[in-house]
Amino acid sequence: MTDWLATVLVGILIAVGIAGVILPILPGLLLIWGAGLVYGLVVGFGFAGWLAMAAITALAVIGTGIVYYLPARKTREVGFPRWGQFLVAGATVVGFFVVPVVGAVLGLVFGTLLVALAVERNLGDAWGTGWAMLIEILKSAAIQLSMALSMAVAWGLWALSVLSS
């Protein structure tokens, strides 16, 4: 019975972690990784658990790194200034608290466009730069979501092996 309860509770935590990747309220990948660790401590790791935790850890590291790497690479390519990155981050945070649900995305989009306009001094060029930055950020978010889902699958296979034994 303990295995079932642990599986259900950890499954809920993993679902919350995936939601945290989609709506960045919580550190989603870290929450999923921590849930997997707690699961192993409660039900025991065994061979399947160690394999799953190795996969979950690798996916968490890659997913976390990609979120910073891709946008940073694009900022260097398009000449987006470092101060602009901080301004966009601030606009994203403010948007999150000012406009429910979609505020972070709106802050990100408008912050990126405003910084690009300040740098380019031409709306057409700013739009191109802002759009390139936004695409890169969305691409990294999609990769992070795929990592979170892959982590959930690795844990799910582990949970199946625990429950079937």
N, C-alpha and C positions, 0 to 999 in steps of 0.2 A: 504494500500500500504506500510506503514511503517513496518508492521509485515513481509511482504514478503521480503523487502529489508534487514531488520535485519536478517531474517532467512538465506538468501543467503550469506550475509557477514560473519555471525557467522559460517555457514557451511563451508565456505572457510577457516576460521581460524582453525576450528576443523580438516579439512583435512591437513592443514599445520602442526598442532600439531601431527597428526598421522605420517606424514612424518618425523617430528623431533624425534619421538620415533624410527623409522626405521633407519634413518641416523642421529645420535645424533649431529645435528648442533644447534638445538633449544631445550629448555626445553619443550618437547612435552606435558607431562601430565599437567604441569603448564599452558601452553598455552590453552589447551582444557578446563581446569577448569576456567581460566580467561574469555574465550569466553562464557562459560555458564553463568558466573556471569554477564557479559555485556549484554547478551541476556535477562536475567531476569530483569535487570535494565531498559532496553529499552522497552520490551513488557509487563513487569509485571510478577511476579512470579506465583501467584495463587496457588492452591493446587498442581496441576501437576508440577509446577515449583519448589516448595519447595521439593517435593518428588524427582524430577530429580536432583536437586542440592545436596540433601543429598546423593544420590547414587553416583553422580559424585565426590563429595568430598571424600567419603569413598574409592572409587576406586582409586582416585589420591593418597591418603595417603598410601594405601596398595601397589600400583604400585611403588611409590617412595621408600618406605621402603624396598621392596623386592629386588630392584636393589642393595642395599647395604648389606642387610642381607645375602642372599645366598652366594655370593662370600666371604664375611667375615667369614662365618661359615666354608666354605670349606678351606680357608687359614689356619684356626686353625687346622682343621683335618689333612691336609697334611704337616703341618709345614712350610708353605710358610712365609718367614720373612716380617715384616712390611716394611723394606726398599725396599723389592722387589715389594710390592704393589705400592709404590711411583714411582719406576723405570718403572713399567709396565704402570702406568698412564701417565708418561712422554713420554714413547715410543708411546703410543696411540695418544697423542696430536701431537707429532712430525710427526708421520705417516700420520695423518689427513691433515697436511699442506704440506707435501712433496709429497705424492702420491694421486692424485685426486681420489675420489669416494671410493676406497677400502683401502686407507692408514691407517685409524684408525684401521680397522680389522687386517691389516698386522702388525702394530705396537703392537697391543694387543697380537697377536699370537707369534711374535718373541720376544717381551719383556718377556712374560711369560716363553717361552722356555729357554731364556738366564738366567733368574733368577733361574729357576728350575735347570739348568745345573750348575750354580755357587754353589747352595746349595747341590745338589746331587752328583756332581763330576763324574757322570756316565750318558752317553747319554740315555741309556735305562730307568733308573729311572727318569731322567729329563723329558723324553718324557711322561712317565706315569703321573707325577705330573703336567706337563704343560697341558696335555690333560684333566685331571680332572678339573683343574682351568678353562680352556676354556669352557668345557661343562657346568659348573656351571654359568659362565657369560652368555653363550648363553641361558641357561634355564631361568635366571632372565630377560633377554631381551625379550624372548618369553612371559613370564608372563606379563611384562610391556606392550607389544603390545596388549595382550588380554585385559588388563585393559583399554588401550586407546580406543580400539574398543568398549568395553562395555560402556565407557563414551559417545562415539559418539551415540550409540544406545539409551542410556537414554536421551540424548539431542534430538535425532530425534523423539522419542515418545512425548517428551514435545513440540517440534516444531509442530508436527502434531496436538496436542490438541489445540495449539494456533491458527494455521491456519484454523482449522476446526470450530472454534467458531465464 
